Amino acid sequence: MKFLEPNLVALNVKADTPEEAIRKAGQLLADQNHVDHSYIEAMVESYKNNGPYFVLAPQVALPHARPEDGVKEASVSLVQLAEPIEFGNKPNDPVKLVLALGASNNDEHLEILKKLMVLLGNKETIEKMIHAKTYEEIENFIRGVGA
């Protein structure tokens, strides 16, 4: 599993819409050949069809799609947005962190979610990730979840 490795994290990213933010997070996965481009579009379509159900915590979005939409290897990317974006989830908007998830089966999906819950279960950690300026700052949090 590839979990927020250096080539899967982008800080201070400019995006104007939720779709653009999702695509940028998904592109990090595609650039490393962890997902097909079809997976990126499936994440965007899921947002368009189902709404912002994946905005699970204040300022945090976890877009994903089904494994059969093009996952090659379990992975998670992070895009820290330069400016927050409204996704349409009133209690948790605006979004500043977009973590794209790709899992090829239920076991991987659960393992990824468990790591993310440890990482994102602390408001202080989320705030530090929102304000991180370097990958090394992010890496310190990742070590804390055993990734």
VOGU-3710 file (C-alpha; in Angstrom, 3 decimals, decimal comma):
1> mkflepnlva> 0,000/0,000/0,000  1,242/3,476/-0,889  0,127/5,838/1,880  0,959/9,535/1,493  4,461/8,954/0,151  6,410/12,019/-1,048  5,269/11,635/-4,670  1,635/11,356/-3,493  1,533/14,641/-1,570  1,144/18,122/-3,053
11> lnvkadtpee> 1,045/21,244/-0,882  -0,436/24,676/-1,581  -2,306/23,495/-4,701  -4,570/25,891/-6,572  -8,010/24,566/-7,537  -11,206/26,491/-8,177  -13,830/23,746/-7,973  -14,368/20,488/-6,103  -14,012/18,606/-9,395  -10,637/20,215/-10,079
21> airkagqlla> -9,446/19,411/-6,539  -10,554/15,779/-6,907  -8,795/15,510/-10,274  -5,558/16,928/-8,866  -5,579/14,454/-5,954  -6,408/11,611/-8,342  -3,712/12,675/-10,784  -1,090/12,118/-8,089  -2,245/8,477/-7,930  -2,332/8,132/-11,729
31> dqnhvdhsyi> 1,131/9,674/-12,138  2,535/6,830/-10,025  0,511/4,236/-11,961  -1,568/3,318/-8,886  -4,852/4,039/-10,714  -6,035/4,448/-14,290  -7,277/7,830/-15,502  -10,743/6,269/-15,565  -10,575/6,113/-11,770  -10,112/9,886/-11,544
41> eamvesyknn> -13,193/10,476/-13,663  -15,136/7,891/-11,642  -14,335/9,872/-8,461  -15,579/13,074/-10,118  -18,720/11,329/-11,383  -19,373/9,916/-7,916  -19,240/13,451/-6,523  -21,557/14,770/-9,246  -24,057/11,918/-8,809  -23,936/11,379/-5,042
51> gpyfvlapqv> -22,916/14,739/-3,641  -20,242/15,487/-1,035  -20,852/12,408/1,131  -17,067/11,900/1,366  -16,463/15,203/3,173  -16,258/13,304/6,435  -14,702/15,832/8,784  -14,317/19,596/8,927  -12,032/20,690/6,072  -11,337/17,097/4,930
61> alpharpedg> -12,569/15,327/1,788  -11,875/11,650/1,015  -12,979/11,124/-2,597  -12,895/7,592/-3,942  -14,595/5,278/-6,420  -15,075/1,545/-6,802  -12,018/-0,713/-7,240  -13,265/-1,856/-10,660  -13,132/1,776/-11,843  -9,378/1,458/-12,277
71> vkeasvslvq> -7,406/0,798/-9,093  -4,084/-0,940/-9,747  -2,562/-0,637/-6,263  -3,917/0,473/-2,890  -2,884/4,061/-2,349  -3,753/7,397/-0,775  -2,745/10,837/-2,035  -3,040/14,238/-0,370  -3,667/17,630/-1,900  -3,464/20,546/0,500
81> laepiefgnk> -5,414/23,336/-1,178  -3,998/26,857/-1,327  -7,513/28,217/-0,778  -10,395/26,277/0,763  -13,252/25,123/-1,489  -16,940/24,647/-0,741  -17,946/21,082/-1,637  -21,569/21,464/-0,537  -21,322/19,736/2,842  -22,451/22,501/5,176
91> pndpvklvla> -21,177/21,038/8,489  -17,683/20,286/7,106  -17,094/22,955/4,443  -14,876/24,531/3,338  -12,431/21,775/2,375  -8,690/22,354/2,638  -7,369/18,741/2,513  -8,328/16,334/-0,284  -7,183/12,739/0,217  -7,883/10,522/-2,791
101> lgasnndehl> -8,309/6,859/-1,873  -7,756/3,886/-4,120  -8,298/0,348/-2,834  -8,590/-2,803/-4,926  -10,570/-4,823/-2,359  -12,517/-4,481/0,901  -9,590/-5,490/3,116  -7,383/-2,759/1,640  -10,233/-0,280/1,909  -10,632/-1,034/5,613
111> eilkklmvll> -6,876/-0,849/6,225  -6,691/2,547/4,508  -9,688/3,864/6,444  -8,195/2,668/9,729  -4,945/4,558/9,046  -6,862/7,653/7,988  -9,042/7,587/11,103  -5,934/7,506/13,286  -4,360/10,319/11,262  -7,488/12,467/10,974
121> gnketiekmi> -9,090/11,600/14,298  -7,240/14,443/15,977  -8,303/18,037/15,193  -4,832/19,288/16,097  -3,234/16,981/13,512  -5,681/18,172/10,848  -4,811/21,796/11,643  -1,093/21,031/11,408  -1,592/19,281/8,046  -3,596/22,253/6,769
131> haktyeeien> -0,737/24,593/7,655  2,197/22,330/6,731  4,742/23,938/4,435  6,891/20,866/3,669  6,438/17,152/3,080  8,651/16,498/6,103  5,993/18,059/8,351  3,361/15,733/6,850  5,722/12,775/7,164  5,900/13,258/10,942
141> firgvga> 2,131/12,673/11,198  2,261/9,664/8,894  4,861/7,949/11,071  2,401/8,238/13,935  -0,077/5,922/12,143  2,472/3,267/11,314  2,495/3,924/7,579
//
